[in-house]
Amino acid sequence: MSDTMFMKIHRSRDTPDVVAVCDRELINTTIRGGTMTVTISEAFYGNTPSSEAEVREALRTAGNINLMGERVVRLATEMGLIDAGSCIMIGTVPHAQVYCL
């Protein structure tokens, strides 16, 4: 399946864009790990299926990045944007954030 992720770009005049991407099967779910509970919502990650090529293009130019899921974290790692060791695990789901300061 070519549309394996959901992506939403949050734009603001005063700050760099935030590109939020999650693996498709995680949308509208709640995950738990230790004392942390995270809801992976359409409001933040969007409801538009995105191909790997579309996600790659958005991540290349992103000011800030929020990633949730194995496929998207692996993609960002392959692109050299993050190091897999810097991700946190929420239950069994990898999560990474990149901020432009």
C-alpha positions as CSV (number, residue, x, y, z in Angstrom):
1,M,0.0,0.0,0.0
2,S,1.5,3.3,-1.0
3,D,-0.4,5.4,1.5
4,T,1.0,4.0,4.7
5,M,1.1,7.2,6.8
6,F,-1.1,10.1,7.8
7,M,0.5,13.6,7.7
8,K,-0.6,17.1,8.6
9,I,1.5,20.3,8.2
10,H,0.8,22.9,10.9
11,R,1.6,26.3,9.5
12,S,2.2,29.5,11.5
13,R,3.4,32.9,10.5
14,D,5.7,33.3,13.5
15,T,7.2,29.9,13.8
16,P,8.6,27.2,11.5
17,D,6.1,24.7,10.2
18,V,5.4,21.5,12.2
19,V,5.2,18.3,10.1
20,A,3.3,15.7,12.1
21,V,3.3,12.1,10.7
22,C,2.0,8.8,12.1
23,D,1.8,5.3,10.8
24,R,-1.7,4.7,9.3
25,E,-2.8,2.1,11.8
26,L,-2.1,4.4,14.7
27,I,-4.5,7.2,13.8
28,N,-7.3,7.7,16.4
29,T,-5.8,5.2,18.8
30,T,-4.6,5.7,22.4
31,I,-1.3,4.1,23.4
32,R,0.2,3.7,26.9
33,G,3.6,3.2,28.2
34,G,4.5,3.4,31.9
35,T,2.7,6.5,33.2
36,M,2.4,8.1,29.8
37,T,-0.8,7.9,27.7
38,V,-1.0,9.5,24.3
39,T,-3.9,9.8,21.9
40,I,-2.9,9.9,18.3
41,S,-5.6,12.0,16.8
42,E,-6.6,13.3,13.4
43,A,-6.7,16.8,14.9
44,F,-2.9,16.7,15.1
45,Y,-1.7,14.0,12.6
46,G,-4.4,14.7,10.0
47,N,-6.7,12.5,8.0
48,T,-5.0,12.6,4.7
49,P,-3.2,9.4,3.7
50,S,0.3,10.2,2.5
51,S,2.8,8.2,0.4
52,E,6.4,7.7,1.5
53,A,7.5,10.1,-1.2
54,E,5.1,12.9,0.1
55,V,6.3,12.4,3.6
56,R,10.0,12.5,2.5
57,E,9.4,15.7,0.7
58,A,7.7,17.4,3.7
59,L,10.3,16.2,6.1
60,R,13.1,17.6,4.0
61,T,11.8,21.1,4.4
62,A,10.3,20.9,7.9
63,G,11.2,23.3,10.6
64,N,9.8,21.0,13.3
65,I,8.9,17.3,13.1
66,N,6.6,15.1,15.3
67,L,6.7,11.3,14.4
68,M,4.8,8.4,15.7
69,G,5.2,4.8,14.6
70,E,7.7,2.3,13.3
71,R,7.5,3.1,9.6
72,V,7.8,6.9,9.8
73,V,10.6,6.7,12.4
74,R,12.5,4.3,10.2
75,L,12.0,6.7,7.2
76,A,13.3,9.7,9.2
77,T,16.3,7.6,10.4
78,E,17.1,6.5,6.8
79,M,17.0,10.2,5.8
80,G,19.5,11.1,8.5
81,L,17.0,13.3,10.3
82,I,17.1,11.4,13.6
83,D,19.1,8.7,15.3
84,A,17.0,5.7,16.3
85,G,18.6,5.8,19.8
86,S,17.1,9.2,20.4
87,C,13.5,8.0,20.1
88,I,11.4,7.3,23.0
89,M,9.1,4.3,23.2
90,I,5.5,4.7,24.3
91,G,4.6,1.1,24.9
92,T,5.8,-0.6,21.7
93,V,5.4,2.6,19.5
94,P,8.5,4.7,18.7
95,H,8.1,8.5,18.9
96,A,10.5,11.2,17.9
97,Q,10.4,15.0,17.8
98,V,12.8,17.4,16.0
99,Y,12.8,21.1,16.8
100,C,14.4,24.0,15.0
101,L,15.6,26.4,17.6
